[in-house]
Amino acid sequence: MNTTPDKIPSPISSINMLKPMVVIGFLCAFFIAFTFEETADRIEKNKAEALEKAIFKVVPGITKKQSFGFGENGIFKINEDKEKTDKLVYAGYDENGALVGVAIEASGIGFADIIRVLYGYDLEAQKIIGFYVLESKETPGLGDKIEKDQIFLDNFKGLDVTLDDDLKSLNNKVVTVKHGAKKNGWEIDGITGATISSRAIGEIISKSTADWIPMLYSNKSSFQNQKN
C-alpha cells in the first residue's frame, strides 16, 4: 500500500501567513498608543475635578482651599506652581479665612486593586472628619460598600488620631474591627460581607495617619498663617 507523505509548508508560505499578523499587531499597538495619548489629558482633568470636589466633602464647612507641599526643610509651604509631589496636602478655610482642616490623599492594596482615598483632618480636635474614595475597583455589591455604606462612612466623622505627649506618634493606631465590635474612638467598624475591603481601608488610614499627622500637627502654624 502506497502512502503519500504530508506536504511540508515552505518557509515562504509561513512568512506570508505571518505578515498579516504582524501588520494587525502593529496597528493594534498604534491605536492603543494613540488612544492613550488622546485621552490622557482628559483623564487627568477628570481626576483633578474629582479631587477638587472631594476636598470640600472631607473637610466640611470650607469655602476655599490651598495646596501645600512638604519641603526638604521639614516645613509646609504653599504650592504656588502646582508642582506634582507625593507630599502634597490641601488646607481648607471657612468664609472668614480660619483654618478648618487639611485633606490628605492616601492609597493601598484592596481586594481587587489599588484603592485611593482622601480624608480630612481637624488639627485642633485631632480627629479625622471626613472620608472619600477617589478610586476603587472593589467588587460591585460587596467591596464597593466602602464607598456607599453610611455606617462605615460615619466612622470618619470623628475618628480619633490624637498624638501622644511627645507629638511624634499617635496615641493609638487606627484599626478596623469586626462589624459591631467597635468600642474605641480610633477603631473603624468593619463591613459584613466586605471584610477585606474595609480592613484595607483601615490599613491605608492607619499607615497614612502615622506618617502624616505628626508632620501636619507640628506645622499647624504654617496653615493658619496662610489665610487666602
C-alpha positions as CSV (number, residue, x, y, z in Angstrom):
1,M,0.0,0.0,0.0
2,N,1.4,3.3,-1.1
3,T,1.3,6.4,1.2
4,T,1.9,10.0,0.3
5,P,3.8,12.0,2.9
6,D,2.1,15.1,4.3
7,K,3.1,18.2,2.4
8,I,5.5,20.4,4.4
9,P,4.8,24.1,4.3
10,S,7.5,26.0,2.6
11,P,9.3,28.8,4.5
12,I,7.9,31.3,2.1
13,S,4.3,30.4,2.8
14,S,4.9,30.6,6.6
15,I,6.3,34.1,6.2
16,N,3.3,35.1,4.1
17,M,1.0,33.8,6.9
18,L,2.9,35.9,9.5
19,K,2.8,39.1,7.6
20,P,-0.9,39.9,8.2
21,M,-0.4,39.1,11.9
22,V,2.5,41.4,12.2
23,V,0.5,44.2,10.5
24,I,-2.5,43.6,12.7
25,G,-0.3,43.7,15.8
26,F,1.3,46.9,14.7
27,L,-2.0,48.6,14.0
28,C,-3.4,47.5,17.4
29,A,-0.3,48.9,19.2
30,F,-0.6,52.1,17.2
31,F,-4.3,52.6,18.1
32,I,-3.7,51.8,21.8
33,A,-0.9,54.3,22.0
34,F,-2.9,56.9,20.0
35,T,-6.0,56.4,22.2
36,F,-3.8,56.8,25.4
37,E,-2.2,60.0,24.1
38,E,-5.6,61.4,23.1
39,T,-7.3,60.6,26.4
40,A,-4.5,61.2,28.9
41,D,-5.1,64.9,29.4
42,R,-8.9,64.3,29.7
43,I,-8.4,61.6,32.3
44,E,-6.1,63.8,34.3
45,K,-8.5,66.7,34.1
46,N,-11.4,64.5,35.4
47,K,-9.2,63.2,38.2
48,A,-8.3,66.8,39.2
49,E,-12.0,67.8,39.1
50,A,-13.0,64.8,41.3
51,L,-10.2,65.6,43.8
52,E,-11.4,69.3,43.9
53,K,-14.9,68.2,44.8
54,A,-13.7,65.6,47.3
55,I,-11.7,68.1,49.3
56,F,-14.8,70.1,50.0
57,K,-16.6,66.9,51.1
58,V,-13.9,65.6,53.5
59,V,-13.4,69.0,55.2
60,P,-17.0,70.1,55.8
61,G,-17.7,73.8,56.1
62,I,-14.9,75.2,54.0
63,T,-15.3,77.8,51.2
64,K,-11.8,77.8,49.9
65,K,-8.7,75.7,49.8
66,Q,-4.9,76.0,49.3
67,S,-2.5,73.2,48.4
68,F,0.7,72.9,50.4
69,G,3.9,70.9,49.7
70,F,6.1,69.5,52.3
71,G,9.7,70.8,51.8
72,E,13.0,69.3,52.5
73,N,13.4,71.6,55.4
74,G,10.5,70.0,57.1
75,I,8.1,72.9,56.6
76,F,4.9,73.1,54.6
77,K,4.7,75.9,52.1
78,I,2.1,76.9,49.6
79,N,2.4,75.0,46.3
80,E,2.4,78.1,44.1
81,D,3.5,76.4,40.8
82,K,1.1,73.4,41.3
83,E,4.1,71.2,41.1
84,K,3.3,67.5,41.4
85,T,4.7,65.9,44.5
86,D,3.8,62.9,46.7
87,K,4.0,65.2,49.8
88,L,1.0,67.4,48.9
89,V,-1.9,68.3,51.2
90,Y,-4.9,70.7,50.9
91,A,-5.8,73.1,53.7
92,G,-9.4,74.2,53.8
93,Y,-10.6,77.6,55.2
94,D,-14.1,78.9,56.1
95,E,-15.5,82.2,54.8
96,N,-13.6,84.2,57.5
97,G,-10.3,82.6,56.4
98,A,-10.0,80.4,59.5
99,L,-8.4,77.0,59.1
100,V,-11.0,74.2,59.3
101,G,-8.9,71.2,58.4
102,V,-6.5,69.6,56.0
103,A,-7.3,67.0,53.3
104,I,-4.7,64.2,52.7
105,E,-4.6,61.6,49.9
106,A,-3.7,58.0,50.7
107,S,-3.6,54.7,48.8
108,G,-3.0,51.0,49.4
109,I,-3.9,47.5,48.1
110,G,-7.5,46.4,48.3
111,F,-9.2,43.1,47.4
112,A,-9.1,43.8,43.7
113,D,-6.6,46.6,43.1
114,I,-5.2,49.8,44.4
115,I,-7.6,51.9,46.4
116,R,-7.1,55.7,46.5
117,V,-8.8,57.7,49.2
118,L,-8.9,61.3,50.6
119,Y,-9.6,62.1,54.2
120,G,-10.0,65.3,56.2
121,Y,-8.1,66.0,59.4
122,D,-9.1,68.6,62.1
123,L,-5.8,69.8,63.7
124,E,-7.5,71.3,66.7
125,A,-9.7,68.3,67.6
126,Q,-7.1,65.8,66.4
127,K,-9.7,63.8,64.6
128,I,-10.5,62.5,61.1
129,I,-13.6,64.5,60.0
130,G,-14.3,63.1,56.5
131,F,-13.5,60.3,54.1
132,Y,-14.0,59.8,50.3
133,V,-12.9,57.0,47.9
134,L,-11.2,58.6,44.9
135,E,-10.5,55.4,43.0
136,S,-11.5,51.8,43.6
137,K,-12.1,48.6,41.6
138,E,-13.5,46.6,44.5
139,T,-16.3,44.0,43.8
140,P,-19.6,45.6,43.0
141,G,-22.2,44.9,45.7
142,L,-19.6,43.8,48.2
143,G,-16.3,45.6,48.3
144,D,-17.7,48.8,46.9
145,K,-19.7,49.2,50.1
146,I,-16.6,51.2,51.3
147,E,-18.0,54.0,49.1
148,K,-21.7,53.7,50.0
149,D,-22.3,52.1,53.4
150,Q,-23.3,55.0,55.6
151,I,-22.5,53.2,58.8
152,F,-19.0,52.6,57.5
153,L,-18.6,56.2,56.3
154,D,-19.8,57.5,59.7
155,N,-16.6,56.1,61.2
156,F,-14.7,59.0,59.7
157,K,-16.8,61.8,61.2
158,G,-14.7,61.8,64.4
159,L,-12.1,59.1,64.2
160,D,-9.5,59.6,67.0
161,V,-6.0,60.3,65.8
162,T,-4.7,62.1,68.9
163,L,-1.0,62.4,69.3
164,D,0.9,61.2,72.3
165,D,2.7,63.6,74.7
166,D,5.9,63.9,72.5
167,L,3.7,64.7,69.5
168,K,5.7,62.3,67.4
169,S,3.3,59.4,67.1
170,L,-0.4,58.5,67.6
171,N,-1.7,57.5,71.0
172,N,-3.5,54.6,69.3
173,K,-3.1,53.0,65.9
174,V,-6.2,53.2,63.7
175,V,-7.6,49.7,63.3
176,T,-10.6,48.0,61.6
177,V,-12.6,45.8,63.9
178,K,-15.4,43.3,63.2
179,H,-18.8,44.9,62.5
180,G,-20.5,45.7,65.8
181,A,-17.4,45.3,67.9
182,K,-16.2,49.0,67.9
183,K,-15.6,50.3,71.4
184,N,-13.0,53.0,71.0
185,G,-12.7,56.2,69.0
186,W,-9.7,55.0,67.0
187,E,-11.5,51.9,65.7
188,I,-13.2,51.5,62.4
189,D,-16.4,49.5,62.4
190,G,-15.9,47.0,59.5
191,I,-18.5,45.9,56.9
192,T,-20.0,42.5,57.0
193,G,-19.5,40.9,53.6
194,A,-16.7,43.3,52.7
195,T,-14.2,42.4,55.4
196,I,-11.1,42.5,53.2
197,S,-12.0,45.9,51.6
198,S,-12.9,47.5,54.9
199,R,-9.8,46.2,56.6
200,A,-7.8,47.5,53.6
201,I,-9.2,51.0,54.3
202,G,-8.2,50.6,58.0
203,E,-4.6,49.7,56.9
204,I,-4.5,52.7,54.5
205,I,-5.7,55.2,57.1
206,S,-3.5,53.7,59.8
207,K,-0.3,54.0,57.8
208,S,-1.1,57.4,56.4
209,T,-2.1,58.9,59.7
210,A,1.0,57.5,61.4
211,D,3.1,59.2,58.7
212,W,1.2,62.4,58.2
213,I,-0.4,63.5,61.5
214,P,2.8,64.3,63.4
215,M,4.1,66.4,60.5
216,L,0.8,68.2,60.0
217,Y,0.3,69.0,63.6
218,S,3.9,70.3,64.1
219,N,3.3,72.6,61.1
220,K,-0.1,73.8,62.3
221,S,1.1,77.5,62.2
222,S,2.1,77.2,58.5
223,F,-1.5,76.5,57.6
224,Q,-3.0,79.1,60.0
225,N,-0.8,81.8,58.7
226,Q,-1.8,81.3,55.1
227,K,-5.4,82.6,55.0
228,N,-6.1,83.4,51.4
